[in-house]
């Protein structure tokens, strides 16, 4: 069973910021759940511009037990 405290979700509107955060968490030992990766298009109601929300779950493996 996975420890809920070892799971994080990265959500960013800016793709560059999203990827920087991903690299940082992976450097700390988190593993991306590739099946949870989503890009959700949204329309800014004020400008009509389409923007995209990038999101993914990452988990940190539990230490191996002897």
N, CA, C and O atoms as CSV, one atom per row, in Angstrom:
chain,resi,resn,atom,element,x,y,z
A,1,UNK,N,N,0.830,-1.176,0.000
A,1,UNK,CA,C,0.000,0.000,0.000
A,1,UNK,C,C,0.884,1.252,0.000
A,1,UNK,O,O,1.871,1.327,0.731
A,2,UNK,N,N,0.519,2.218,-0.820
A,2,UNK,CA,C,1.305,3.432,-0.965
A,2,UNK,C,C,0.968,4.419,0.151
A,2,UNK,O,O,-0.199,4.619,0.488
A,3,UNK,N,N,2.001,5.026,0.715
A,3,UNK,CA,C,1.835,6.047,1.745
A,3,UNK,C,C,1.342,7.325,1.073
A,3,UNK,O,O,2.041,7.866,0.216
A,4,UNK,N,N,0.143,7.832,1.439
A,4,UNK,CA,C,-0.394,9.024,0.786
A,4,UNK,C,C,0.515,10.246,0.909
A,4,UNK,O,O,0.466,11.139,0.063
A,5,UNK,N,N,1.329,10.295,1.934
A,5,UNK,CA,C,2.207,11.450,2.107
A,5,UNK,C,C,3.370,11.423,1.118
A,5,UNK,O,O,4.088,12.413,0.982
A,6,UNK,N,N,3.562,10.306,0.431
A,6,UNK,CA,C,4.660,10.211,-0.532
A,6,UNK,C,C,4.197,10.515,-1.957
A,6,UNK,O,O,4.971,10.371,-2.903
A,7,UNK,N,N,2.939,10.934,-2.116
A,7,UNK,CA,C,2.388,11.258,-3.428
A,7,UNK,C,C,2.169,12.760,-3.524
A,7,UNK,O,O,1.585,13.367,-2.626
A,8,UNK,N,N,2.640,13.361,-4.621
A,8,UNK,CA,C,2.409,14.784,-4.857
A,8,UNK,C,C,1.829,14.962,-6.252
A,8,UNK,O,O,1.982,14.101,-7.119
A,9,UNK,N,N,1.166,16.087,-6.452
A,9,UNK,CA,C,0.612,16.423,-7.757
A,9,UNK,C,C,1.216,17.754,-8.185
A,9,UNK,O,O,1.174,18.735,-7.443
A,10,UNK,N,N,1.771,17.773,-9.373
A,10,UNK,CA,C,2.302,19.018,-9.943
A,10,UNK,C,C,1.270,19.527,-10.934
A,10,UNK,O,O,0.863,18.802,-11.842
A,11,UNK,N,N,0.840,20.792,-10.759
A,11,UNK,CA,C,-0.124,21.427,-11.663
A,11,UNK,C,C,0.400,22.815,-11.990
A,11,UNK,O,O,0.634,23.627,-11.095
A,12,UNK,N,N,0.579,23.076,-13.258
A,12,UNK,CA,C,1.111,24.377,-13.698
A,12,UNK,C,C,0.490,24.789,-15.020
A,12,UNK,O,O,0.224,23.954,-15.885
A,13,UNK,N,N,0.262,26.094,-15.167
A,13,UNK,CA,C,-0.212,26.634,-16.440
A,13,UNK,C,C,0.945,26.799,-17.414
A,13,UNK,O,O,0.768,26.620,-18.618
A,14,UNK,N,N,2.114,27.133,-16.915
A,14,UNK,CA,C,3.275,27.382,-17.757
A,14,UNK,C,C,4.051,26.083,-17.963
A,14,UNK,O,O,4.480,25.452,-16.997
A,15,UNK,N,N,4.231,25.683,-19.226
A,15,UNK,CA,C,4.894,24.408,-19.528
A,15,UNK,C,C,6.338,24.383,-19.025
A,15,UNK,O,O,6.784,23.366,-18.493
A,16,UNK,N,N,7.071,25.484,-19.184
A,16,UNK,CA,C,8.467,25.509,-18.724
A,16,UNK,C,C,8.553,25.336,-17.214
A,16,UNK,O,O,9.401,24.596,-16.716
A,17,UNK,N,N,7.679,26.016,-16.491
A,17,UNK,CA,C,7.651,25.886,-15.033
A,17,UNK,C,C,7.277,24.460,-14.622
A,17,UNK,O,O,7.849,23.908,-13.682
A,18,UNK,N,N,6.325,23.877,-15.323
A,18,UNK,CA,C,5.904,22.497,-15.066
A,18,UNK,C,C,7.095,21.545,-15.194
A,18,UNK,O,O,7.331,20.716,-14.315
A,19,UNK,N,N,7.841,21.669,-16.290
A,19,UNK,CA,C,8.964,20.759,-16.524
A,19,UNK,C,C,10.111,21.005,-15.543
A,19,UNK,O,O,10.795,20.059,-15.152
A,20,UNK,N,N,10.331,22.258,-15.140
A,20,UNK,CA,C,11.357,22.537,-14.126
A,20,UNK,C,C,10.996,21.867,-12.803
A,20,UNK,O,O,11.852,21.272,-12.149
A,21,UNK,N,N,9.722,21.964,-12.411
A,21,UNK,CA,C,9.293,21.310,-11.166
A,21,UNK,C,C,9.438,19.799,-11.262
A,21,UNK,O,O,9.883,19.149,-10.316
A,22,UNK,N,N,9.061,19.244,-12.410
A,22,UNK,CA,C,9.187,17.792,-12.603
A,22,UNK,C,C,10.636,17.354,-12.430
A,22,UNK,O,O,10.911,16.387,-11.720
A,23,UNK,N,N,11.560,18.053,-13.072
A,23,UNK,CA,C,12.976,17.698,-12.965
A,23,UNK,C,C,13.458,17.789,-11.523
A,23,UNK,O,O,14.238,16.950,-11.072
A,24,UNK,N,N,12.997,18.805,-10.799
A,24,UNK,CA,C,13.386,18.960,-9.398
A,24,UNK,C,C,12.902,17.802,-8.537
A,24,UNK,O,O,13.663,17.262,-7.733
A,25,UNK,N,N,11.651,17.424,-8.701
A,25,UNK,CA,C,11.115,16.315,-7.912
A,25,UNK,C,C,11.766,14.988,-8.301
A,25,UNK,O,O,12.030,14.152,-7.436
A,26,UNK,N,N,12.025,14.789,-9.591
A,26,UNK,CA,C,12.687,13.548,-10.008
A,26,UNK,C,C,14.107,13.486,-9.450
A,26,UNK,O,O,14.596,12.404,-9.126
A,27,UNK,N,N,14.762,14.620,-9.338
A,27,UNK,CA,C,16.108,14.660,-8.740
A,27,UNK,C,C,16.065,14.292,-7.257
A,27,UNK,O,O,17.053,13.806,-6.706
A,28,UNK,N,N,14.909,14.526,-6.605
A,28,UNK,CA,C,14.740,14.164,-5.193
A,28,UNK,C,C,14.305,12.715,-5.015
A,28,UNK,O,O,14.110,12.265,-3.887
A,29,UNK,N,N,14.150,11.978,-6.115
A,29,UNK,CA,C,13.803,10.560,-6.021
A,29,UNK,C,C,12.351,10.237,-6.318
A,29,UNK,O,O,11.953,9.076,-6.227
A,30,UNK,N,N,11.547,11.235,-6.672
A,30,UNK,CA,C,10.152,10.965,-7.022
A,30,UNK,C,C,10.084,10.355,-8.411
A,30,UNK,O,O,10.918,10.639,-9.271
A,31,UNK,N,N,9.084,9.518,-8.618
A,31,UNK,CA,C,8.877,8.868,-9.906
A,31,UNK,C,C,7.517,9.305,-10.440
A,31,UNK,O,O,6.502,9.211,-9.750
A,32,UNK,N,N,7.517,9.788,-11.690
A,32,UNK,CA,C,6.282,10.256,-12.315
A,32,UNK,C,C,5.389,9.084,-12.686
A,32,UNK,O,O,5.852,8.080,-13.226
A,33,UNK,N,N,4.106,9.227,-12.389
A,33,UNK,CA,C,3.115,8.255,-12.854
A,33,UNK,C,C,2.674,8.728,-14.230
A,33,UNK,O,O,1.762,9.545,-14.355
A,34,UNK,N,N,3.326,8.209,-15.256
A,34,UNK,CA,C,3.098,8.677,-16.632
A,34,UNK,C,C,1.630,8.566,-17.040
A,34,UNK,O,O,1.155,9.371,-17.841
A,35,UNK,N,N,0.909,7.589,-16.507
A,35,UNK,CA,C,-0.499,7.422,-16.865
A,35,UNK,C,C,-1.387,8.526,-16.286
A,35,UNK,O,O,-2.549,8.645,-16.674
A,36,UNK,N,N,-0.857,9.332,-15.366
A,36,UNK,CA,C,-1.657,10.408,-14.776
A,36,UNK,C,C,-1.413,11.756,-15.461
A,36,UNK,O,O,-2.043,12.750,-15.098
A,37,UNK,N,N,-0.513,11.804,-16.441
A,37,UNK,CA,C,-0.178,13.051,-17.125
A,37,UNK,C,C,-1.367,13.551,-17.937
A,37,UNK,O,O,-1.945,12.812,-18.734
A,38,UNK,N,N,-1.724,14.818,-17.722
A,38,UNK,CA,C,-2.844,15.412,-18.452
A,38,UNK,C,C,-2.508,16.838,-18.859
A,38,UNK,O,O,-1.822,17.562,-18.138
A,39,UNK,N,N,-2.999,17.224,-20.017
A,39,UNK,CA,C,-2.975,18.622,-20.440
A,39,UNK,C,C,-4.427,18.993,-20.690
A,39,UNK,O,O,-5.078,18.439,-21.577
A,40,UNK,N,N,-4.930,19.937,-19.898
A,40,UNK,CA,C,-6.327,20.324,-19.972
A,40,UNK,C,C,-6.444,21.729,-20.563
A,40,UNK,O,O,-5.919,22.681,-19.984
A,41,UNK,N,N,-7.124,21.878,-21.708
A,41,UNK,CA,C,-7.296,23.216,-22.264
A,41,UNK,C,C,-8.386,23.981,-21.513
A,41,UNK,O,O,-9.428,23.424,-21.168
A,42,UNK,N,N,-8.135,25.227,-21.276
A,42,UNK,CA,C,-9.103,26.112,-20.621
A,42,UNK,C,C,-9.171,27.405,-21.419
A,42,UNK,O,O,-8.199,27.779,-22.075
A,43,UNK,N,N,-10.299,28.086,-21.370
A,43,UNK,CA,C,-10.432,29.372,-22.030
A,43,UNK,C,C,-10.468,30.461,-20.967
A,43,UNK,O,O,-11.278,30.420,-20.042
A,44,UNK,N,N,-9.581,31.427,-21.114
A,44,UNK,CA,C,-9.576,32.575,-20.212
A,44,UNK,C,C,-10.828,33.384,-20.528
A,44,UNK,O,O,-10.961,33.884,-21.645
A,45,UNK,N,N,-11.758,33.529,-19.566
A,45,UNK,CA,C,-13.030,34.202,-19.849
A,45,UNK,C,C,-12.865,35.696,-20.176
A,45,UNK,O,O,-13.726,36.289,-20.826
A,46,UNK,N,N,-11.774,36.289,-19.730
A,46,UNK,CA,C,-11.565,37.708,-19.981
A,46,UNK,C,C,-10.985,37.986,-21.362
A,46,UNK,O,O,-11.311,39.000,-21.979
A,47,UNK,N,N,-10.114,37.081,-21.857
A,47,UNK,CA,C,-9.430,37.329,-23.123
A,47,UNK,C,C,-9.864,36.397,-24.244
A,47,UNK,O,O,-9.634,36.688,-25.418
A,48,UNK,N,N,-10.490,35.276,-23.891
A,48,UNK,CA,C,-10.851,34.280,-24.887
A,48,UNK,C,C,-9.670,33.423,-25.317
A,48,UNK,O,O,-9.811,32.543,-26.166
A,49,UNK,N,N,-8.503,33.682,-24.731
A,49,UNK,CA,C,-7.290,32.934,-25.051
A,49,UNK,C,C,-7.369,31.528,-24.470
A,49,UNK,O,O,-7.831,31.338,-23.345
A,50,UNK,N,N,-6.915,30.546,-25.243
A,50,UNK,CA,C,-6.871,29.167,-24.746
A,50,UNK,C,C,-5.534,28.963,-24.043
A,50,UNK,O,O,-4.472,29.243,-24.599
A,51,UNK,N,N,-5.608,28.471,-22.811
A,51,UNK,CA,C,-4.417,28.163,-22.023
A,51,UNK,C,C,-4.508,26.700,-21.602
A,51,UNK,O,O,-5.592,26.116,-21.598
A,52,UNK,N,N,-3.377,26.117,-21.252
A,52,UNK,CA,C,-3.344,24.687,-20.930
A,52,UNK,C,C,-2.793,24.458,-19.532
A,52,UNK,O,O,-1.754,25.004,-19.158
A,53,UNK,N,N,-3.506,23.643,-18.770
A,53,UNK,CA,C,-3.062,23.234,-17.443
A,53,UNK,C,C,-2.377,21.877,-17.575
A,53,UNK,O,O,-2.978,20.910,-18.042
A,54,UNK,N,N,-1.117,21.817,-17.163
A,54,UNK,CA,C,-0.347,20.568,-17.178
A,54,UNK,C,C,-0.393,19.979,-15.773
A,54,UNK,O,O,-0.182,20.698,-14.796
A,55,UNK,N,N,-0.664,18.687,-15.659
A,55,UNK,CA,C,-0.678,18.061,-14.332
A,55,UNK,C,C,-0.187,16.616,-14.420
A,55,UNK,O,O,-0.338,15.938,-15.436
A,56,UNK,N,N,0.413,16.175,-13.299
A,56,UNK,CA,C,0.908,14.797,-13.201
A,56,UNK,C,C,1.094,14.449,-11.729
A,56,UNK,O,O,1.372,15.323,-10.908
A,57,UNK,N,N,0.940,13.182,-11.403
A,57,UNK,CA,C,1.216,12.685,-10.047
A,57,UNK,C,C,2.622,12.110,-10.010
A,57,UNK,O,O,3.088,11.500,-10.973
A,58,UNK,N,N,3.278,12.314,-8.894
A,58,UNK,CA,C,4.590,11.712,-8.654
A,58,UNK,C,C,4.550,11.031,-7.302
A,58,UNK,O,O,3.856,11.485,-6.392
A,59,UNK,N,N,5.287,9.951,-7.167
A,59,UNK,CA,C,5.351,9.263,-5.874
A,59,UNK,C,C,6.801,8.951,-5.546
A,59,UNK,O,O,7.643,8.784,-6.428
A,60,UNK,N,N,7.058,8.880,-4.262
A,60,UNK,CA,C,8.402,8.538,-3.789
A,60,UNK,C,C,8.345,7.106,-3.284
A,60,UNK,O,O,7.559,6.785,-2.392
A,61,UNK,N,N,9.174,6.254,-3.852
A,61,UNK,CA,C,9.150,4.849,-3.427
A,61,UNK,C,C,9.467,4.710,-1.943
A,61,UNK,O,O,10.291,5.443,-1.394
A,62,UNK,N,N,8.809,3.774,-1.319
A,62,UNK,CA,C,9.095,3.473,0.081
A,62,UNK,C,C,10.458,2.818,0.180
A,62,UNK,O,O,10.858,2.072,-0.714
A,63,UNK,N,N,11.176,3.090,1.264
A,63,UNK,CA,C,12.468,2.416,1.425
A,63,UNK,C,C,12.270,0.909,1.506
A,63,UNK,O,O,11.302,0.428,2.096
A,64,UNK,N,N,13.186,0.179,0.915
A,64,UNK,CA,C,13.100,-1.295,0.939
A,64,UNK,C,C,13.274,-1.798,2.365
A,64,UNK,O,O,14.105,-1.307,3.129
A,65,UNK,N,N,12.464,-2.788,2.692
A,65,UNK,CA,C,12.562,-3.402,4.022
A,65,UNK,C,C,13.215,-4.763,3.907
A,65,UNK,O,O,12.954,-5.514,2.967
A,66,UNK,N,N,14.053,-5.072,4.856
A,66,UNK,CA,C,14.759,-6.362,4.835
A,66,UNK,C,C,13.866,-7.478,5.312
A,66,UNK,O,O,14.291,-8.632,5.361
